[in-house]
Amino acid sequence: MRADRLISAVLLMQARGRVTAAELAAELEVSVATARRDLEALSTAGIPVYPQPGRGGGWSLVGGARTDLSGLSAAEARALFLLAGPVAESDEAKAALRKLVRALPGPFRADAEAAASATMIDPARWGERDKTRPELVDRLQAAVIGRRKVRLAYANSKRERSERLVDPWGLVDKDDVWYLVAGTERGRRTFRVDRIMAAEATDEPAGRPDDFTLAQAWDEVVAEVERRRSRTWATVLVESRFADVLRDQFGRHSEVVAEEDGRSRVRLAAPTPLDIARHLAGWGALIEVLDPEPVRAELARIGAELTARYG
């Protein structure tokens, strides 16, 4: 968990005085890019962490090396616990936070404890069931850290099952859906963890490109997926008071392009004309589709089917 790493990074700098991102990555068994992002997150949150470039440089806490947390001010201690508290889900992370509280000077402890419990994260949307972390995630994380090839049994979107040997490069949690980014014989591939039927780490070492960073790879994955999801565009008219509701429904694939007579002209996108029609059918006469004709035709077909059954 990220909370564990953030706390460990602070304690490591307290003990050593200065660490490089590479040293922190080796200590926490994460990539150098992940260690660097953690250090930058601490700095952004107000923790007195600063980088020193050049040979012999690294990241340090203002004031130099210490063996306790007395160098943190009250505001800095609150910033650390506000950052780490909401993501401390595991028993280990919560235990680390408790130990960190005890290491603070007495006057700061009450505020730090309050900050740790001031915010919580509920990932389930309204009306959804609580989502649990897939059991395979821990096993795959161990393979990523240990750099061991993994044999997967995978079912694609068509429920076609296949087996393959992959080099696990990293895991991504996007909107409570986990993805494995891995190297295969055909290059980089992304696998939904909830479609992995079985995963077994092998003793064979996994390869990974020297210039690989998970953040960059995931940016490329997202860009490609969003491109596929926006292959068909449509222009619609809707009352301006409903424009925000429509934009929430289509997310980034929507744009208000004009306002006219109390109505908004909105551009929407989805993979196919049928996908757009399915989203808009429930709006009934509240929406007028101006173009393209295939979306209008799909709406007419859906309307005819409903009339034939319920009319």
N, C-alpha and C positions, 0 to 999 in steps of 0.2 A: 504494500500500500504506500501511497505517496507520503502520508503522514509519517510513517516509519522513517522514510528516507530523509525528509526535511529535518526531523529531530536528530537523526544520526549525523547529518551533515553539520548541524550546529555544534553538537557535542564533539565531533571530530576536530573541528576548527578550534574549539576551546582547548582541546588537549594538545594539538600539534602547533597551533598558531597560524599555520598556513598550509593549504592543500591545493593541488592542481585538480582540474576536472577529471583528468585521467586517474589520479590517485583515488579520488572519491568514487569514480566509476568502478575501479577494481575492488575497493573496500565494500561497496554496496552491491556489487555484481549486477551493474546496469551498464548501458552504453555510455560513452563519453558525452554524446549529445543529450541524453537524459539527465546526466549529472550536471551538465552546464545549465540546462533549463531549470533544474531545481535550485541551483545557486542564484540564478537570475530572479526566480520567483521569490526567494528569501529577500533579496535586495529590493525588489519592487514592493514587497509587503512592508518595508520599513525596518527590517532587521539590519544591523550595522555590518553588512557584508560587502566587501569591495574587492575588485580584481586589481592585481598589480601585473602589468604586462612585462614582457621581456624575459631574458634568461634568469632562472631562479625565482620567477614570479609565481603567482597563484592567487588563491582567494583567501582572505583573512577577515577576522572580526576586528573592528576598530578597537584599539587598545592592546592588541597583541595576544599572545597565548595565555590562556588561563585554564585552570582545572575545574572551575565551577562556572555558574552563570551570573556571577555578581556583576559582570561587565554590562549586562543588559539594563537599559532604563525601563521604567514602568511602561512607557508607551511601546517600546520595542518588544517587551515581553507580551503585552496584549496583542501586538501585531502577529507575533509568532503563533500564539494560541488561536487567534481568529483564523489564521491560515490553515493550521494543522487540525484543529478540533473537528470541523465538520466532516473531514474525510477519514477520521480515525474510526474505522468500522471493526477491525479485527481486535481480538483480545490483546494481542501483542502491542498494537498501536496504542490502545487505551492504557495499557500498563506503562508504556514508555512515556505517555503524557503525564501520568501520575508521578513517575520518577522525576520528570523534568520540573514539575511543580515543586517537589520537595527540594530540588537543587537551587530554586530561586531564593533570593533574599526574602525574609519574612514579610516585609511590607508589600511585596508585589504578588504574593501568592493568591490572595482573595480575588484580585482583578484578573489574574491569569486563569484561575479556575472558572470565573464567570465568563471570560472570553471564550474558553474552550467549549462551554455549553450554550453560548448565546445564539448559535446558528446551527441548524441541521439541514440535511439534504434529503428530500423525499423524491426519488427518481420516478415514481409511478404517477402517471397522469390521472386526472379525475376520471373515475369510472373504470380504471384499469386495476388489475390484480397486482400485488407486490411482485416485483421481478427479483429473482434470485440469481446470484452469480453462478454460471455453469461450472460443474465440478471439473470439467476438462481444462478450465483456464489455468488452474494451479499446475497441472501436469505439463501443459504447453509452456507456461512461463519457465518452469524448471528446465525444459529442453532448450528454450531460447537462451537462458543464462548459461547453461552447461554446454551450449553449442553442439547438440547431438541431433542427428537426423531423426525424423519421426515418420513412422508408417501410419498413414491415414486410411480409414474407410470413410468415404465421403458420398453423400447423396446430394445431387444438384437440385436446382429448382424444379426439374421434371421428375424428381425422385429416382433418377438413374444413379445406381450405386457404382462406385469405382474405388480402386485401391491405388495408392501412390506413395512413393518415398519422397519426402520434402525436407528442405533445409529451413527450419523455423527462424524467422528474422525478427518478429515482434508481434505484439498483440495490441489491438485498439478496441476501446469501449466507446461506441458511438450510439448515443441515445439508448443505452442499456442493451445494445446488441453487440456481441463480441465478434471480432474478426481476427483471423490469423494471416499475417503477411509472410509469405514464404517463397523460397526459391525452388523451382522445379526444372525438369529437363527442357521445358518450353519457356523458361524465364520466370519473372516474378508473377505470382498469382495470389489472389485473396480468397480466403475460405471463411464462410460463416461458421462460427463454432457450433451453433445449434444444429447444423447440418452434418457435423462430424459424428459418425456413428461409433467410431473407435479410434484411439490414438495410442501408439506404443513407441516410446523412445527407444532408440537403438544405441549400440556402442560405437556406431560409426560417426566420426566427427562431421559436423555440418560446416559448409562453406558459407561465406558472406562477403559481398564486395567490400573492398576497403573504403570506398566512398559512400557506403550506404548509411542513410539516416532514416529512421522510422518516420519522422515528421515530414520529410520531403516525399518519401514514398507514399504516405497516406494522402498528402495534398494531391498527388498525381492520380491516385485512385478516386478520390472525391471528385476531381475535375472530370474524369472520364465518366463516372456514374451520372453526374449531373448533366453532362452533355447528352447521354443516352435518354435521360428522363425529360429532356426538353426538345425532342425531335419535331413535335407538332405544336404549332402556335395557333391560338384563336383570339379573336377580338370580340369582346362582349360589352353590353351596356347594362348597368345595374344602378339602382338608386344609390346616391353617394353615401347615404347613411349605412349601407350594407357593404361598402367597398372594403372596409377593414376586415370584415368577416370573411369575405371572399379571398382576400390576400392571406389571411391566416390559414385558410384551407389549402392554398396552393404554395405557400411559403415563398422561397426565392424565385419560383417560376411564375411570378405575377408582377405586374407593373401598371400603375395608373398612368395613362398617357394623356388624358384630357378630361375636363369637366364641362358639361353642357346641360343647361336646363335642369339642374338638380340631379343629373345622372353622371356617373363616371364611366369613361371608356377605359376598359382594363384589358391588358394583354396577358394571356394565360398560356402555360405550356404543360405538356405531358408526353409520354412516349408515343401514343397513337391517338387518332380521332376518337376511338371508342373510350379510351381512358378519360379524355376530357368530358365526353358526353355523360359518362357514368357519374362523374363528380357533379355535373351541372343539372342532371335530371331532377334531383330532389328540390331544386330551386323553383321549378315550375315556371310560371309566367313572370317571376321576379327578375329573370335574366333574359336578355335578347342576344342571341349569338349572331354577330354580323358576318363573320367568316372564320374559317373556310367552309365550303359547301360540305365536305365529308363529315364535319362535326355536326352540322345542321341535319344531315341525313341520318346520322346515328341517333340523334335526339328524336327525330320523327319515328324511327323504327322502334325505339324504346317506348315512346308514347303509344304507338299502335299496339305493341305487345301488351302494355298495361290496360289499354282500353278493351282489347279483346278478352282479357281475363277478368277484369273487374267492372267494365262498363255496363 
